[in-house]
Amino acid sequence: MSRWTIIILSLMSAVISGGVVGGLFLVFGLHGPANRAVGPDPYGAGSGYRALLNFQCRYGQTKHILMNGVDDNFQANTPEPSRNSGRLSAYPGHFYNFPVRRQYDEPGQDKVLIDFFEMPPRISSGLFVTRIADPDRESNDYLALGDLSLPGHNGEFYNPNAFHNHIQTLSDVPGWSRTPDNVFSARLKDIRFKSNDPDQDYGAFREYSDLLSFLQKDDGPVTLEILFYDDTTADFSAMAVCSEPAQPAGLTFAPYKPTSDTSVDFQFLACNSVWTSPHCNPIYGDRLCSDALPLACFIDTRSSVPTMSADIPEDVRVFVANFWVGGEIDFTPPVRGDKFGTLSEANAYCAEQFGADWRVLDYHQGSFSAVAAPRSAHDPEDRVWIDIKDQPHGTCWARDTLPPADEALK
């Protein structure tokens, strides 16, 4: 049977000054031997699958849901086969290559369920979810998750890059949760690589402390095996993970015109200019760094919000009052975002174009997501590069120094 991967692109879910703008776009992608489609509803509609759907990624990230089996609460109407990974199959004498295996939903004694996930690259966060039948019954059954192809340290049973824990005590492990219908879940950062017995913890020999750091070890995709041993029936095993963009991008503002009145002598920039245009992305940037756009530059003159006559449209007066930057803004000729290695280089380019004390305009300069200033000599037609001080991945250039923790929260 074919398997499926659900990819959910998180659109406009940035947290901006305590507010969230939300929206999701679902893409169903078929990927050969990836995750299977079974019956009319390939994923089920149980609480486990709902937890995967509810798991949130940051704005600009891609959300992937990988499902093995079906969240149908053990309704064995259609076969839900498990698989062995290629790398584990290459070792027929490996401890985990049990000759007697079970499918999802299949009961019985002395059978193991082994499966695997092909995890996407650049994972930043994620959630593991499974449903287990009678998890309190067998005291010696356990769950293993990680690279199960590696041998244990110095001949020990537990390999170094995997999570192992008795299923009976799984909900007692910090970071793990269990619902009344026996759905177990944990965030990837909380799936610690630690043996069942605290007296036999081989942490000193482990390369990675948790599943998330293990999945971040390479730039490419990572294979992840899962094992239910050996009298345990599993309904499904699944992941929801968030991956970062593949290509570097930088943050931009767009020219904004709250009025068509050409006599209004102000310059306006905003995250988006009209509802039909794309929103900006303060977390990961919204334009490829290879694009050439004007660089928005700013000089602080500490000017107060100007007094405006009543004949100026009200929406202009409100915009100026809320987003006044207290300085001047001007724009360089179009320049590639990756021209600048650091913020200092970008600031120096502004000073070179307009004089001392000019620097790159910041996202938070006027308040958030928009700025108002006196009209400049140059009126941009397209989006312009800007900086953002508290998002290290939001610009094409690197930070000269990381902001203090309290500053990053402002």
N, C-alpha and C positions, 0 to 999 in steps of 0.2 A: 504493500500500500504506500501511497505517497504521504509525505509528512509536510506540515505547514509551519511557517513562522509568521507571526503577526508583528508588524512594525507599526508603531504608533508615533507619529511625529508630533512632538509637543509644540503647539503654536500659541504664542502670546500668553505664556504662563509665567512671565517674569514677576518677581516680587519687587515692586517699586514703592519705596517708602511706606512699607507696611501694607500696600494694596496688591491684590493679585488680579491680573487679567488672564482669564482662562479660556482654553479651547483645545480640542483634540481632533486630529485627522488620522483616520485609520487606513492603513494600506495592508492588504493581505498578499504576501509574496510566496510563491511556490518555489521550493529549493530542493529539488531532487530527493535525496534520502533524508531530508531533515525531518520535521515533525508531522505526524500523520493526520490525515483527515478520516474520521470514522463516522459513518452514519450522517444523518441530516444536520446534526449539530456536532462538529468535530471537537469541541472543547468542553461541552457540558455547561451547566448553568448553576453550579453549586457555589458555596461560600468561598471555596478555594480559588476558583476562577475569578470571582468578584474581587477578591483581595488583590489578584494580579492586575485587574483593570483599574483598581483604585490606587495602585502604587504610582506616585507622581515623579516625573523627571523634571529637571530644571529646563527653563526656556532655552531653546536652541539645541537641546539634546534629542536623540532618537530613542524611542522606547521600543524594546523588543519583548515579546512574550513567546516563550518556548515551552510547549506542552507535550509531555509524554503520557500516553494514556488519555482518559477522558474523565473529567470531574462529574461523574454520574452516580456517586455514592454506591459503588460496587454493583451496578446493574450490568451483568455480563451478557448483554444482548448481542454484542458484536465483538469478535476477538480484538484485543488490544495488546499486540505483541510487544515485548521488550526486546532490546538488542544488545549486542556486545560491541564495544568500540573496536576499530581496526587494530589499534596498537595493543589492546589487551588480547585480542584474538591471535596475535602473533606469538603469544607465549602460552601454548596449550597446557603446559605444566604449572602455570601460575596458580597460586592459591585461590584466586577469585574466579578462575575458569572452571566453575563447578559443572559437572556433566548434567546435573538435573536442575532445570531452571523453570521459573514460572512466568506467566504473563501478568499484566495488571488485572486486578479483580479475581485472580485465581487463588482459591484456598488450598490447603494441604500442608503436610509436614515435610521437612527436610528438602525444601526447594529454595533456591535463591532467586531473587529478582535483580537483574543487573541491566542497566541502561546507561545512556550517556547524552550529553548536550554538546552541540557545537556552538560555543559561545562567540559572539561577535567581538571585534577588537575595540579598544579604547573604552572599556567599561569604567564608569565612575561610581555607580551604585547599583543595588539590585535587591531582589527579594526571592527567597526560595520558599516553595509551598508544596506540601504533600498531604495526602489523607491516608491514615493507617487503620486497619481493622484490628480491634481488640489490642491496643498498644500496651495494656497492663498485664497481658496474659503470660508472655514469655519473658523470663528474667534474663536470658542469655542472648536474645536477639538484638541486633544492633544495626545502625545506619552508618554507612561510610560514604563520603562525598569528597571528591578531589581527583588527584592523579593516582589512580589505583594501580597503575602499571609499575610503579616504583617499588623496590623491595624495602623492607624495614631496615632500620639502622642496626648495623652489627648483627644481622640475622634476626632481629626482633620482628614480631608479627606486624606491628603498626608501621606503615610507611610514613615518611616525614612530611609529605605534602598532601595530607588528606585529613578530613574531620572524621572521627569515630566516636560514637556514643551509644550506650544501650538505649533502645527505644523506650523501655519502661521508665527511664529517668530523663528522657529528652526534654520534657517540659520544665524540668528543674534547672536546666542549663541557662545561665544568664543570656538574655537576648532572644530566647526561644519562647514562643507562645503556642497555646493549644486551645481550640474551641470545643464546645460541648459535642460537636459532631466529629471530633478527632482530626481536625485539620491542623497540622503543625506548620509553623512558618518562622523564618528568621531572616533578618537583613544579612547580606553577604559579609558585611564588616563584623557581624556578631557570630559568624560561624567560625569559631576559633579552632586552629589546628592543635588539638590536645587529646591525649589518650583517655580512655574511660577511667583508669585508675590514677588519681593524682600522684601516687607514689611511683608511677611509671610514666611520668611525663617526659617526653623526649624533646621538649621545646628547644633545648640548647642545640639540637642538631637539625632543626627545621629552618628552611630557607625563608619561609613566609609565616607570618603570625596568624593569618586568617584567610578565608576564601577570596575576599576581594583583592587583597594584595597579591595572591597567587594568580588571579585572573589578569592582573595588570602587569604581569612580568614581561610580556611580549607585546609588540605593536600589532601583531596579527591575531587571528582567532585562536582560541584555546579549547581543547577537548577536555570535558569534565565528566568523569564517570560517577555513577551512583549505584549503591548496593544496599539491598534489604536482605538481611541474613537472620535466620534461614527458614523460620516458620511463619514469617510475617507476610500478610497480604496488603498490598498497596493499591489504592484506587488510581492514583496518578502521581507524577512528579513534574514540577514545573518551575520556571524562572520568569521573572520580570526584571529586565536589566535596562539601564540607561547608558548610552554610548555618546561620547563627545564627537563633535564634528571632525571630519577627515581633513578638511582644508582650513587653514587659518583665515579668520575674518576679523574685521575691525568695526567699531561702533560708528554710526553716522547719524546726523540730523538732516532733515529736509527743510527747504524754504517753506514758510507757512504764511499765508495771506488771509488774515481774518476779515479783510475787507478789500473791495476792488477800488477803493478811493485812493488814487495815486498821490493825493496831497498829504496823506499820512506819512510822516517822515520818520518811520521806525523800521528796524530790521527784526524779523521774527524767524526763529528756527524751532523745529519741534521733532519729536520722535517720528511722527508721520504727519503728512500735510493734509491728506484727505483719507476717508475711510476706505477708498478703493486701492490705496497704495500700501505696500508692505510696512509693517511695524518695525521699529528698530529693535536691536537685541543687545541690551547692556551686559549680558552675561558672556556671550560668545561672539559678539559682533554679527553684523548683518550684511556686510559687503566683503567680497574676497579681497585679500590684501594685495592681490595682483592688479586690482582695479585702480585707475587714475582718477582721483577726485580732488577738488580743492580742499586745503587744510584750513579749518576755521581757527583763527587766532584771536587772542583777547588781551587787552590791557586794562588793568583795574584803575579807574579814575575816581573811585568812591563817589560817583555822582548819585544824587538822590532821585527817586522816582519823579519824573517831571509833572508839573501841573498841566493838565490838559483841558482845553475849552470844551464846552458842552456840544459844539458842532462836530467833534470827533466821535465816530460811531462808538456806542457803548461797549461792544465786544472788544474793540481795540483798547479802550481805557481799562477794561477788566484784565485783558491779557498783559498789558504793560504793568499794571499794578501787581500782578501775581508773579511775573517772571522777569522783572527788571534785573539786569546783571550788575549795574553800577559801574559800567565801563564801556569800552568800544570793542566792536567785533569787525574783523576784516578777513579776506579770503585770499589765499595764494593761488597761483595757477594750478591746474590739476597735477597731482603727483601720486605715484603709487604708494599705497599704505606701507608696503614692505621696504620702502626707501630708508625708513628710520629703524635703527636697531633698538633704541631706547627712547624713553620720554624726553630725556635731555637733548637728544639729537633733534626730535621734533620741535621742542621749544626753541632750540638754536635756529632752526629754519624759520620759525616765525619772527624771531629777532632780526635775522638776516633780511627778511622781506620788509619789515615794518619799523624796526628800530628796537632800542633797548627796552626791556621789561615786557615785551610782547611774548606770549606763550600760547600753548594750545588751549582752546576753549574746553572746559570740563562739563560733563553731563549734568553735574549738580550746581552749575554756576548760577543759574537763575532760580532754581528751586529743584525741580526734577522734571525731566523729559521735555523741557522747552526753555527758550530764552527770548528776551526782548532787549533791544539796544537801539541807539541812534542808527539811522540808515548809513551804511558804509558806501565807499566809492565803487565797490564791486558787488554785484547782485547775482548770487549763484543761481543757476538754472536747475541743478541736480543736487543730490545729497552731498554732504561735506563730511570729512573726517573730523572727529572730536575725540577727546580723552575721557576716561572715567577712572577716578582715583581708587575706587574700592573693589574693582573687578580685575584680577590679574590676567584673565583670559579674554577680556572684552576689547582689547585693542591689538593692532598689528605690531606695536612696539612693546618691548618689555618694560616693566617698572624698574626704575633705578634702584629703589629699595622697597621692600614690602611695607605696607602701612601697618602701624600697630594694631593689635586686635580690637581695641576700643574704637579706633578710627574706622576700621573696616565695617563696623556695625552701624555707623552713622548713615 
